[in-house]
Amino acid sequence: PKQLLKTDMKTCLLILQSIQVAMPQGAKVVVKIAEGRRIIHAIGPKVTFDEALWSALTHKQIAPDIPPKHVQFAILQALDLPLQLHHSATEMTVSF
């Protein structure tokens, strides 16, 4: 089986913390590797999507003033990873 590198695991944890912001009611999460990408997929009752926080990660825009409780977004932006994001009313998928 494929294994995550330590740096990839840290990135996954930051992404999971970010998903938790968008899905505060909880979610079932699957982390996998497919075609060389690390994929984090979450399904829950509701996604509350903050466009400003997430677009700073996916479109490489300057992040808004990020409050300390969302520092994971600032760290992910500083890592400058090629993140891809898909979301709906009840699901989120983030890959890198």
DSSP file (Angstrom, degrees, kcal/mol; ACC not computed):
  #  RESIDUE AA STRUCTURE BP1 BP2  ACC     N-H-->O    O-->H-N    N-H-->O    O-->H-N    TCO  KAPPA ALPHA  PHI   PSI    X-CA   Y-CA   Z-CA
    1    1 A P              0   0    0      0, 0.0     2,-0.1     0, 0.0     0, 0.0   0.000 360.0 360.0 360.0 150.1    0.0    0.0    0.0
    2    2 A K        -     0   0    0     31,-0.1     2,-0.3     1,-0.0    31,-0.1  -0.477 360.0-151.9 -75.0 146.6    1.1    3.6   -0.6
    3    3 A Q        -     0   0    0     -2,-0.1     2,-0.4     0, 0.0    -1,-0.0  -0.890  13.1-118.5-121.3 151.6    2.1    5.6    2.3
    4    4 A L        -     0   0    0     -2,-0.3     2,-0.1     1,-0.1    29,-0.0  -0.688  28.6-123.0 -85.3 137.9    2.0    9.3    3.0
    5    5 A L     >  -     0   0    0     -2,-0.4     4,-2.5     1,-0.1     5,-0.2  -0.370  29.3-107.7 -69.4 159.5    5.3   11.1    3.6
    6    6 A K  H  > S+     0   0    0      1,-0.2     4,-2.0     2,-0.2     5,-0.1   0.893 121.8  49.4 -58.5 -41.1    5.6   13.0    6.9
    7    7 A T  H  > S+     0   0    0      1,-0.2     4,-2.0     2,-0.2    -1,-0.2   0.883 110.6  50.4 -67.0 -37.0    5.3   16.4    5.2
    8    8 A D  H  > S+     0   0    0      2,-0.2     4,-2.7     1,-0.2    -2,-0.2   0.886 108.2  53.2 -65.8 -37.6    2.2   15.1    3.3
    9    9 A M  H  X S+     0   0    0     -4,-2.5     4,-2.2     2,-0.2    -2,-0.2   0.907 108.2  49.6 -64.4 -41.3    0.7   14.0    6.5
   10   10 A K  H  X S+     0   0    0     -4,-2.0     4,-2.0     2,-0.2    -1,-0.2   0.905 111.4  49.5 -63.1 -40.9    1.2   17.5    8.1
   11   11 A T  H  X S+     0   0    0     -4,-2.0     4,-2.4     1,-0.2    -2,-0.2   0.917 109.1  52.2 -63.9 -42.8   -0.4   19.0    5.0
   12   12 A C  H  X S+     0   0    0     -4,-2.7     4,-2.7     1,-0.2    -2,-0.2   0.896 107.8  51.9 -60.0 -40.3   -3.4   16.6    5.3
   13   13 A L  H  X S+     0   0    0     -4,-2.2     4,-2.2     2,-0.2    -1,-0.2   0.896 109.2  49.5 -64.5 -39.7   -3.9   17.6    8.9
   14   14 A L  H  X S+     0   0    0     -4,-2.0     4,-1.8     2,-0.2    -2,-0.2   0.902 112.0  48.6 -63.9 -40.3   -3.9   21.3    8.0
   15   15 A I  H  X S+     0   0    0     -4,-2.4     4,-2.8     2,-0.2    -2,-0.2   0.905 109.4  52.4 -66.3 -40.8   -6.5   20.5    5.3
   16   16 A L  H  X S+     0   0    0     -4,-2.7     4,-2.1     1,-0.2    -2,-0.2   0.897 108.4  50.7 -61.7 -39.4   -8.6   18.5    7.7
   17   17 A Q  H  X S+     0   0    0     -4,-2.2     4,-1.1     2,-0.2    -1,-0.2   0.875 111.3  49.2 -64.2 -36.1   -8.5   21.5   10.1
   18   18 A S  H  X S+     0   0    0     -4,-1.8     4,-1.4     2,-0.2     3,-0.4   0.902 109.5  50.7 -69.4 -41.3   -9.7   23.7    7.3
   19   19 A I  H  X S+     0   0    0     -4,-2.8     4,-2.0     1,-0.2    -2,-0.2   0.878 103.4  60.4 -62.8 -37.1  -12.4   21.3    6.3
   20   20 A Q  H  < S+     0   0    0     -4,-2.1    -1,-0.2     1,-0.2    -2,-0.2   0.855 101.3  53.9 -59.7 -34.3  -13.6   21.3   10.0
   21   21 A V  H  < S+     0   0    0     -4,-1.1    -1,-0.2    -3,-0.4    -2,-0.2   0.905 113.5  42.0 -64.1 -41.0  -14.1   25.1    9.6
   22   22 A A  H  < S+     0   0    0     -4,-1.4    26,-3.6     1,-0.2    -2,-0.2   0.718 123.9  37.4 -79.4 -21.4  -16.4   24.5    6.6
   23   23 A M    ><  +     0   0    0     -4,-2.0     3,-2.0    24,-0.2    -1,-0.2  -0.515  64.5 158.6-129.8  64.9  -18.1   21.5    8.2
   24   24 A P  T 3  S+     0   0    0      0, 0.0    -1,-0.1     0, 0.0     3,-0.1   0.662  70.8  65.6 -67.2 -14.9  -18.6   22.3   11.9
   25   25 A Q  T 3  S-     0   0    0     21,-0.4     2,-0.1     1,-0.3    22,-0.1   0.437 116.2-103.1 -85.0   1.7  -21.4   19.8   12.2
   26   26 A G    <   -     0   0    0     -3,-2.0    20,-0.4    -6,-0.2     2,-0.3  -0.165  37.4-148.0  99.5 165.3  -19.0   16.9   11.5
   27   27 A A        -     0   0    0     17,-0.2     2,-0.5    -3,-0.1    17,-0.3  -0.981  22.8-109.9-164.7 156.7  -18.2   14.8    8.5
   28   28 A K  E     -A   43   0A   0     15,-3.1    15,-2.3    -2,-0.3     2,-0.4  -0.870  44.3-161.1 -91.1 128.3  -17.1   11.3    7.4
   29   29 A V  E     -A   42   0A   0     -2,-0.5     2,-0.4    13,-0.2    13,-0.2  -0.920  16.7-171.4-121.6 138.3  -13.6   11.8    6.0
   30   30 A V  E     -A   41   0A   0     11,-2.6    11,-2.8    -2,-0.4     2,-0.5  -0.997   4.7-166.0-125.4 130.5  -11.5    9.6    3.7
   31   31 A V  E     +A   40   0A   0     -2,-0.4     2,-0.3     9,-0.2     9,-0.2  -0.972  23.9 153.7-114.7 127.6   -7.9   10.3    2.9
   32   32 A K  E     -A   39   0A   0      7,-2.5     7,-3.3    -2,-0.5     2,-0.5  -0.947  40.6-124.3-147.1 167.1   -6.3    8.4    0.0
   33   33 A I  E     +A   38   0A   0     -2,-0.3     2,-0.4     5,-0.2     5,-0.2  -0.973  33.9 166.4-114.3 127.6   -3.6    8.5   -2.7
   34   34 A A  E >   -A   37   0A   0      3,-2.3     3,-2.1    -2,-0.5    -2,-0.1  -0.980  66.5  -9.9-144.4 129.5   -4.7    8.2   -6.3
   35   35 A E  T 3  S-     0   0    0     -2,-0.4     3,-0.1     1,-0.3    -1,-0.1   0.858 128.5 -54.3  52.6  40.0   -2.7    8.9   -9.5
   36   36 A G  T 3  S+     0   0    0      1,-0.2     2,-0.3     0, 0.0    -1,-0.3   0.453 115.3 112.1  78.4   0.2    0.0   10.5   -7.4
   37   37 A R  E <   -A   34   0A   0     -3,-2.1    -3,-2.3    58,-0.0     2,-0.5  -0.815  65.4-131.1-107.5 147.8   -2.3   13.0   -5.7
   38   38 A R  E     -A   33   0A   0     -2,-0.3    58,-1.9    -5,-0.2     2,-0.5  -0.861  29.7-164.6 -93.8 127.3   -3.3   13.1   -2.0
   39   39 A I  E     -AB  32  95A   0     -7,-3.3    -7,-2.5    -2,-0.5     2,-0.5  -0.956  15.4-170.7-123.8 127.8   -7.1   13.3   -1.8
   40   40 A I  E     -AB  31  94A   0     54,-3.0    54,-2.5    -2,-0.5     2,-0.5  -0.972  12.5-176.8-117.0 116.5   -9.2   14.3    1.3
   41   41 A H  E     -AB  30  93A   0    -11,-2.8   -11,-2.6    -2,-0.5     2,-0.4  -0.960   1.2-174.3-119.7 128.7  -12.9   13.8    0.8
   42   42 A A  E     -AB  29  92A   0     50,-3.2    50,-2.4    -2,-0.5     2,-0.4  -0.970   7.4-171.8-125.8 137.4  -15.5   14.7    3.4
   43   43 A I  E     +AB  28  91A   0    -15,-2.3   -15,-3.1    -2,-0.4    48,-0.2  -0.997  24.8 140.2-127.3 128.2  -19.2   14.1    3.5
   44   44 A G        -     0   0    0     46,-2.7   -17,-0.2    -2,-0.4     3,-0.1  -0.862  62.8 -81.1-152.5-174.6  -21.4   15.7    6.1
   45   45 A P  S    S+     0   0    0      0, 0.0     2,-0.3     0, 0.0   -18,-0.1   0.801 105.1   2.3 -68.3 -29.4  -24.8   17.3    6.8
   46   46 A K        -     0   0    0    -20,-0.4     2,-0.5    44,-0.2   -21,-0.4  -0.966  54.1-147.0-162.6 139.3  -23.7   20.8    5.6
   47   47 A V        -     0   0    0     42,-2.2     2,-0.8    -2,-0.3   -24,-0.2  -0.953   8.9-165.9-107.6 123.6  -20.8   22.7    4.1
   48   48 A T        -     0   0    0    -26,-3.6     2,-0.5    -2,-0.5    41,-0.0  -0.892  20.0-159.8-106.5  98.7  -20.5   26.4    5.1
   49   49 A F        -     0   0    0     -2,-0.8     2,-0.9   -26,-0.0     3,-0.1  -0.699  14.3-159.1 -93.3 122.0  -18.1   27.6    2.5
   50   50 A D     >  -     0   0    0     -2,-0.5     4,-2.2     1,-0.2     3,-0.3  -0.841   6.6-165.8 -97.9  99.5  -16.0   30.8    3.1
   51   51 A E  H  > S+     0   0    0     -2,-0.9     4,-2.7     1,-0.2     5,-0.3   0.852  83.1  55.1 -55.5 -41.2  -15.0   31.8   -0.4
   52   52 A A  H  > S+     0   0    0      1,-0.2     4,-1.0     2,-0.2    -1,-0.2   0.917 110.9  43.8 -63.1 -44.3  -12.4   34.3    0.8
   53   53 A L  H  > S+     0   0    0     -3,-0.3     4,-0.5     1,-0.2    -2,-0.2   0.941 119.7  40.6 -66.9 -47.1  -10.5   31.8    2.9
   54   54 A W  H >X S+     0   0    0     -4,-2.2     4,-2.1     1,-0.2     3,-1.0   0.863 109.4  57.0 -74.4 -35.8  -10.6   29.0    0.3
   55   55 A S  H 3X S+     0   0    0     -4,-2.7     4,-2.4    -5,-0.3     6,-0.8   0.808  98.0  63.5 -67.5 -26.0   -9.9   31.1   -2.8
   56   56 A A  H 3< S+     0   0    0     -4,-1.0    -1,-0.3    -5,-0.3    -2,-0.2   0.815 110.3  40.3 -63.3 -28.3   -6.7   32.3   -1.2
   57   57 A L  H << S+     0   0    0     -3,-1.0    26,-0.4    -4,-0.5    -2,-0.2   0.874 122.9  35.7 -85.7 -41.7   -5.5   28.7   -1.3
   58   58 A T  H  < S+     0   0    0     -4,-2.1    -3,-0.2     1,-0.2    -2,-0.2   0.769 125.6  35.6 -89.4 -26.0   -6.8   27.6   -4.7
   59   59 A H  S  < S-     0   0    0     -4,-2.4    -1,-0.2    -5,-0.2    -3,-0.1   0.314 100.7-123.1-110.6   7.5   -6.3   30.8   -6.8
   60   60 A K        +     0   0    0     -5,-0.2    -4,-0.2    -4,-0.2     2,-0.2   0.808  57.9 153.6  56.1  33.1   -3.1   32.0   -5.1
   61   61 A Q        -     0   0    0     -6,-0.8     2,-0.3     1,-0.1    -1,-0.2  -0.484  57.5 -85.7 -84.7 161.6   -4.7   35.3   -4.2
   62   62 A I        -     0   0    0     -2,-0.2    -1,-0.1    -3,-0.1    -5,-0.1  -0.516  52.5-116.3 -65.9 130.1   -3.6   37.3   -1.2
   63   63 A A        -     0   0    0     -2,-0.3     3,-0.1    -7,-0.1   -10,-0.1  -0.353  24.6-117.8 -68.8 147.4   -5.4   36.0    1.8
   64   64 A P        -     0   0    0      0, 0.0     2,-0.8     0, 0.0    -1,-0.1  -0.159  58.9 -60.4 -69.0 177.6   -7.7   38.3    3.7
   65   65 A D        -     0   0    0      1,-0.1     0, 0.0     0, 0.0     0, 0.0  -0.512  64.9-151.3 -62.3 108.3   -7.0   39.2    7.3
   66   66 A I        -     0   0    0     -2,-0.8    -1,-0.1    -3,-0.1     5,-0.0  -0.750   6.6-132.3 -91.0 122.5   -7.1   35.7    8.7
   67   67 A P    >   -     0   0    0      0, 0.0     3,-2.4     0, 0.0    -1,-0.0  -0.348  26.9-107.3 -69.4 155.0   -8.1   35.5   12.3
   68   68 A P  G >  S+     0   0    0      0, 0.0     3,-1.6     0, 0.0     4,-0.1   0.805 117.1  65.2 -52.8 -33.0   -5.9   33.3   14.6
   69   69 A K  G 3  S+     0   0    0      1,-0.3     3,-0.2     2,-0.1    -3,-0.0   0.648 106.4  44.1 -68.8 -11.2   -8.6   30.6   14.8
   70   70 A H  G X> S+     0   0    0     -3,-2.4     3,-1.7     1,-0.1     4,-0.7  -0.061  70.7 129.6-118.5  31.2   -8.1   30.0   11.1
   71   71 A V  H <>  +     0   0    0     -3,-1.6     4,-2.3     1,-0.3     3,-0.2   0.753  60.4  74.2 -59.9 -24.6   -4.3   30.1   11.0
   72   72 A Q  H 3> S+     0   0    0      1,-0.2     4,-2.4     2,-0.2    -1,-0.3   0.837  92.5  55.1 -59.0 -32.0   -4.3   26.7    9.1
   73   73 A F  H <> S+     0   0    0     -3,-1.7     4,-2.2     2,-0.2    -1,-0.2   0.903 107.8  48.3 -67.0 -40.8   -5.4   28.7    6.0
   74   74 A A  H  X S+     0   0    0     -4,-0.7     4,-2.1    -3,-0.2    -2,-0.2   0.894 112.3  48.9 -65.9 -40.3   -2.4   31.0    6.3
   75   75 A I  H  X S+     0   0    0     -4,-2.3     4,-1.5     2,-0.2    -2,-0.2   0.932 111.5  48.9 -66.1 -45.0    0.0   28.1    6.8
   76   76 A L  H  X>S+     0   0    0     -4,-2.4     4,-0.7     1,-0.2     5,-0.6   0.898 110.6  51.1 -61.4 -39.9   -1.5   26.3    3.8
   77   77 A Q  H ><5S+     0   0    0     -4,-2.2     3,-1.0     1,-0.2    -1,-0.2   0.909 107.6  52.9 -64.1 -40.1   -1.2   29.4    1.6
   78   78 A A  H 3<5S+     0   0    0     -4,-2.1    -1,-0.2     1,-0.2    -2,-0.2   0.798 101.0  61.0 -65.5 -28.4    2.5   29.8    2.7
   79   79 A L  H 3<5S-     0   0    0     -4,-1.5    -1,-0.2    -3,-0.1    -2,-0.2   0.733  94.6-150.0 -69.9 -21.4    3.2   26.2    1.6
   80   80 A D  T <<5 +     0   0    0     -3,-1.0    -3,-0.1    -4,-0.7    -2,-0.1   0.911  29.9 169.9  53.0  51.9    2.1   27.3   -1.9
   81   81 A L      < -     0   0    0     -5,-0.6     2,-2.1     1,-0.1    -1,-0.2  -0.603  47.1-108.9 -91.1 153.2    0.8   23.8   -2.9
   82   82 A P        -     0   0    0      0, 0.0     2,-0.2     0, 0.0   -24,-0.1  -0.511  51.8-178.2 -79.1  75.0   -1.2   23.1   -6.1
   83   83 A L        -     0   0    0     -2,-2.1     2,-0.4   -26,-0.4    13,-0.2  -0.511  15.1-161.7 -78.3 141.5   -4.5   22.5   -4.2
   84   84 A Q  E     -C   95   0A   0     11,-2.5    11,-2.3    -2,-0.2     2,-0.4  -0.971  10.2-167.4-119.3 141.1   -7.6   21.6   -6.1
   85   85 A L  E     +C   94   0A   0     -2,-0.4     2,-0.4     9,-0.2     9,-0.2  -0.989  14.3 174.8-134.9 135.3  -11.0   22.0   -4.4
   86   86 A H  E     +C   93   0A   0      7,-2.4     7,-2.8    -2,-0.4     2,-0.3  -0.997  14.4 170.1-134.0 138.7  -14.5   20.8   -5.1
   87   87 A H  E     +C   92   0A   0     -2,-0.4     5,-0.2     5,-0.2     2,-0.2  -0.993  12.9 175.8-148.0 155.8  -17.5   21.4   -2.9
   88   88 A S        -     0   0    0      3,-2.6   -41,-0.1    -2,-0.3   -39,-0.0  -0.670  58.3 -72.8-136.9-166.0  -21.2   21.1   -2.8
   89   89 A A  S    S+     0   0    0     -2,-0.2   -42,-2.2     1,-0.2     3,-0.1   0.748 131.1  15.9 -67.8 -22.8  -23.8   21.6   -0.1
   90   90 A T  S    S+     0   0    0    -44,-0.2   -46,-2.7     1,-0.1     2,-0.3   0.389 119.2  59.2-132.5   1.7  -22.8   18.4    1.7
   91   91 A E  E     -B   43   0A   0    -48,-0.2    -3,-2.6   -46,-0.1     2,-0.3  -0.970  47.3-173.0-138.1 150.7  -19.3   17.4    0.4
   92   92 A M  E     -BC  42  87A   0    -50,-2.4   -50,-3.2    -2,-0.3     2,-0.4  -0.997   1.6-173.3-138.2 140.4  -15.8   18.7    0.1
   93   93 A T  E     +BC  41  86A   0     -7,-2.8    -7,-2.4    -2,-0.3     2,-0.4  -0.991   4.7 179.5-132.7 126.4  -12.8   17.3   -1.7
   94   94 A V  E     +BC  40  85A   0    -54,-2.5   -54,-3.0    -2,-0.4     2,-0.3  -0.994   8.7 175.7-125.0 131.2   -9.4   18.8   -1.5
   95   95 A S  E      BC  39  84A   0    -11,-2.3   -11,-2.5    -2,-0.4   -56,-0.2  -0.952 360.0 360.0-135.6 157.0   -6.4   17.3   -3.3
   96   96 A F              0   0    0    -58,-1.9   -57,-0.1    -2,-0.3    -1,-0.1   0.260 360.0 360.0-151.4 360.0   -2.7   18.2   -3.8
